[in-house]
Amino acid sequence: DIIVWHEFSALNRIERRTHYFHARNELLSNLMRTPWPYLIPLGLWRMASQLRYSLRRRWWTVDFKVWWDALRMAGAALRQRRPVRSETLRRCLLLNRQWVADPRAAWALGK
């Protein structure tokens, strides 16, 4: 079990900078945790969804920096690569689509 608590503070929050770090870290996490068969399709899907978000805000140049920096850091991410099982990835993707408070209900997703 992992519990993550993110305390939000609006102080010094710049949405464009937050998007940059979120998008970059999402790509690096994909390299580190996604099983090989899903690595490229999921990476491309995440890149496209982040770009779509940027385009809506007219920040499209941010994503070029995201991709460049993720590429620069890819070697380190791959050295630390510890992919999760395909079943775990599938359940996490399903969990991102709905809110579940009970850990047993979360684990039962996708059965």
C-alpha positions as CSV (number, residue, x, y, z in Angstrom):
1,D,0.0,0.0,0.0
2,I,1.2,3.5,-0.8
3,I,-0.4,6.6,0.5
4,V,0.5,9.9,-1.2
5,W,-0.5,13.2,0.2
6,H,-0.1,16.4,-1.9
7,E,-0.7,19.5,0.0
8,F,-1.7,22.2,-2.5
9,S,-0.5,25.8,-2.1
10,A,-1.3,28.5,-4.6
11,L,1.9,30.4,-3.5
12,N,4.4,30.6,-6.4
13,R,2.3,28.4,-8.6
14,I,2.8,29.2,-12.3
15,E,0.5,26.9,-14.4
16,R,2.9,26.9,-17.4
17,R,5.8,25.8,-15.2
18,T,3.7,23.2,-13.4
19,H,2.6,21.8,-16.8
20,Y,6.3,21.5,-17.9
21,F,7.3,19.5,-14.8
22,H,4.2,17.3,-14.9
23,A,4.6,16.5,-18.6
24,R,8.3,15.8,-18.4
25,N,8.0,13.7,-15.3
26,E,5.1,11.8,-16.9
27,L,7.3,10.8,-19.9
28,L,10.2,9.8,-17.6
29,S,7.9,7.8,-15.4
30,N,6.6,6.1,-18.6
31,L,10.1,5.1,-19.5
32,M,10.8,3.8,-16.0
33,R,7.6,1.9,-15.2
34,T,5.7,0.9,-18.4
35,P,6.2,-2.7,-19.6
36,W,7.9,-2.9,-23.0
37,P,4.9,-3.8,-25.1
38,Y,3.0,-0.7,-24.0
39,L,6.0,1.7,-23.7
40,I,5.8,3.4,-27.1
41,P,2.0,3.5,-27.5
42,L,1.5,4.9,-24.0
43,G,4.3,7.4,-24.4
44,L,2.9,8.7,-27.6
45,W,-0.6,8.9,-26.1
46,R,0.8,10.9,-23.1
47,M,2.8,13.2,-25.4
48,A,-0.3,13.9,-27.5
49,S,-2.5,14.5,-24.5
50,Q,0.0,16.9,-23.0
51,L,0.4,18.7,-26.3
52,R,-3.4,19.0,-26.6
53,Y,-3.5,20.6,-23.1
54,S,-0.7,23.1,-24.2
55,L,-2.4,24.0,-27.5
56,R,-5.6,24.9,-25.7
57,R,-3.6,27.4,-23.6
58,R,-1.4,28.5,-26.6
59,W,1.8,27.2,-25.0
60,W,2.7,24.8,-27.7
61,T,6.4,25.7,-27.5
62,V,6.6,24.3,-23.9
63,D,6.2,20.8,-25.2
64,F,9.2,21.0,-27.4
65,K,11.3,21.8,-24.2
66,V,9.5,19.0,-22.4
67,W,10.4,16.4,-25.1
68,W,14.0,17.7,-25.4
69,D,14.6,17.5,-21.6
70,A,12.9,14.1,-21.3
71,L,15.1,12.9,-24.1
72,R,18.2,14.3,-22.4
73,M,17.2,12.5,-19.2
74,A,16.1,9.2,-20.8
75,G,19.4,7.5,-20.2
76,A,19.2,8.0,-16.5
77,A,15.5,6.9,-16.5
78,L,16.3,3.7,-18.4
79,R,19.1,2.9,-16.0
80,Q,16.6,3.1,-13.2
81,R,13.9,1.2,-15.1
82,R,11.8,-1.1,-13.0
83,P,8.6,-1.8,-15.0
84,V,5.4,-2.8,-13.2
85,R,3.4,-5.8,-14.3
86,S,1.0,-5.3,-17.2
87,E,-1.9,-6.1,-14.9
88,T,-0.8,-3.4,-12.5
89,L,-0.5,-0.9,-15.3
90,R,-4.0,-1.7,-16.6
91,R,-5.5,-1.3,-13.1
92,C,-3.7,2.1,-12.6
93,L,-5.0,3.3,-16.0
94,L,-8.5,2.3,-15.0
95,L,-8.1,3.9,-11.6
96,N,-7.2,7.2,-13.3
97,R,-10.7,7.2,-14.9
98,Q,-12.7,6.9,-11.7
99,W,-12.5,7.9,-8.1
100,V,-12.2,5.0,-5.7
101,A,-11.6,5.4,-1.9
102,D,-11.5,1.8,-0.8
103,P,-8.2,0.0,-1.6
104,R,-10.0,-3.3,-2.1
105,A,-12.3,-1.7,-4.6
106,A,-9.3,-0.1,-6.4
107,W,-7.5,-3.4,-6.6
108,A,-10.7,-5.1,-7.9
109,L,-10.8,-2.8,-11.0
110,G,-10.4,-4.6,-14.2
111,K,-11.2,-8.1,-12.9
